[in-house]
Amino acid sequence: MTTTHLLDDIQLMTEITAGLAAREWRNQRVLVLIPDGTRTMPMPRFFAIVSHALRTAGARQQTWMVALGTHPAMDDAALTRLLGVDMDHLSADVRVVNHAWQDAETLVSVGQIDVAEMRQLSGGLSTEAVDVRINRAVLEHDQILICGPVFPHEVVGFSGGNKYLFPGISGPDVINATHWLGALLTSYAIIGTPHTAVRAVIDRAAQLIPTPRFAICAVVTTAGVHGVFVDTPEGAWAAAAKLSSHIHMRWLDKPVQRVIAVLPTMYDELWVGSKGMYKSEPVVADGGEVVIYAPHLKEVSVVHGTVIRQIGYHVRDYFLAQWDTFGHLPKGVIAHSTHLRGVGTYVDGVERPRITVTLATGLSRAECEAINLKYADYRTIDPQTLADAGDPECLVIPRAGEFLYRLR
């Protein structure tokens, strides 16, 4: 469905039910992959509609797995909020679980992308074979159903589709390989681009999974669901990305000197809150500044904080020039570092980022400086006052991280 008006529950149910009818679900064990709480998605609506549709179609078992990637696991209270149903009162045919990327016992290899193919898929940027390890649940179910939103994304261009497999429920090999490839290309160049080298690698890895794959890809904002597409992961994602490029883009005629990126509370650590930087970086003038405003944010990363504090935030070339020092560390974390710091240069030992990144958060000055970011006291900043002032050189973005800002 390619409409841009908001779909009510009846329309949403009609579209999803009709789309699922293209597959045979009777007596099937279905693995449903969904986002965690850091993505805007009316999951209670989708959970109610999809679980009912699968049950009506005769599915024998539904396993709803949160495709965490490397995000922290969600407890029962968080899962209850996510799906709108008490975890103690699920139907007998439904269970809800977290992906556990660090638990080797949960992973299985479904094949390998060899050196020659990685070189071809990456345009020569990646020359290492990748072991395609993924949660073994993909082999323990009869069908895989991806159910999630599509947004402009800093690593892959647009999120959604097979990204719920890689990195959603994959092992560290694919996570590190794809995120580092995205870093080499840079978020600045890749975000909001549908067909990228990273997407090509993810789609190729998905082809190695023998279990049939299907997808429900949604285009959503906080206002509601603008469109939903039910097809193969590749087909549903492509249609959703096309609509997302209209719904989730904001265009400026000229660059600004300063962005105040006001983060919603669903971004509770810098690992995910950095989207406020990624999605505003393209409209900031050289020498300008992005201020991530989030008084509630008090954590760099629960999972990756130790490594981030070890390396800090730097431009890509800083790491490439000193690979003997940093190359042994997880490439996915190094990639995150470069994405948040933005594009820049590192010549003769001098790092020159294109723009400044400032944190006006619950992190202290010492914490910000230790990770090579600028500090601002959030109590000295009033986003609403700045927005009302109408300064053309200052862009205040409410609920930053969901819309991509670009120059015409």
C-alpha positions, 0 to 999 in steps of 0.5 A: 500500500503506497498511501501517505495518509494514516491507516486506522486499525481496520485498514491495517488489519486488512492490508496485513491479513491480505498480505499474509494470505500469500503464504501457507501458515497452517501448522507452521512454527513461525519466528517473528522478528521485531524491534526493541523499544528504541524504534518508533513503532506501534507494536501493540497494534501490530502484535494484536493484528499479526498474532491473531492473523497467524493463529487464524491461518492455523500457525502452530507456534509463534516465537516473537524475538526482539531483534536486539542486535547488540542492544541490552535485553528487555525485561518482562516489564519492558516487553509488556510495554513494547507489545501491550500485553502482560508477559504472564498472560500470553496465549499458549501458542505465543512466546516472546524472547530476546536475541542473545548475540553474545551467547555462542550457544544460541548461534549457528553458522549458515555459511560464509561469504568468501573473500572474493564475494565480499570484495565484490559486494563492498566495492573493494572496501572489504577483503575478509571472509565473513562467517554468517552466524545467526540465532539458531532459531531460524533453523528451528522454525518453519517460517521467518516473518520480519515485522518492523519499521523502515527509516533512514539509517546511518549504517545501511542506508535505510533500516528494515527488511533483512536488517532484522536478521543481520545484525538483528539476530546475528552473531558478532562476525556479521555485525562487525563486518557490516558496521565497519563497512558502513564506517568506511563509506561514512554515515554522511554518504550512506544515510538515506540511500536505498541501495548500498554496499552494506545492504548488499552484504546483508541481503546476501547473508540472508540468502544463506538461511534455508528457512523461508522469509517473509516481511511486514515493513511499516513506515511510521511516525509518532502520528501513526502508520503511513504505509505497510507492505507485506512481501518478501523481505527484499520486496517489502523493504524496497517499497517501504524505503521508497515511501520512507524517503518521502515521509522521513526526509526534511529539506533545507535550502541552505546549511545551518551553523548549529543544530539542537537535537532534542532526543526523545526518552526512548534513546536512553544511552548515547549508543542509540541517542547518537541518531540525533547527530547522524540525521542532522549532520548533512545540514550543518555547515563546515565548522558548525555544531550539533548539540545533542540535548538529552537531560535524561541520558546518563549512559554512554552504552551499557553493552559497549561503554568500556570499549568506547571509553577506551577509544573515545569518539574520532573520525574514520581516518584517525583509526585507519592511520593507527590500525595497529593500535585499534584493529583488535577491537570490535569493529562495530564499536569503532564504527559507532565512534566514527559515525557519531564524530562525523566526517573529518581528516587525520593528517600528520597526527592532527584530527580535524572533524568537519563539525563539533559534537556537543553533549548537553546530557546527564553525562558530566563534563569529565565524562564528555571530555574523556570520550573526546566530545564537547560538554554543555550544561543542559540547564543553560539551554532552552530548546523552545526559546531557541526555536521561538527566536527564529534564528536561521542559523540555528535549527532546533529539532524536536524528537531528533533521530527519526527524520533525516535532514538534508540540503536541497 
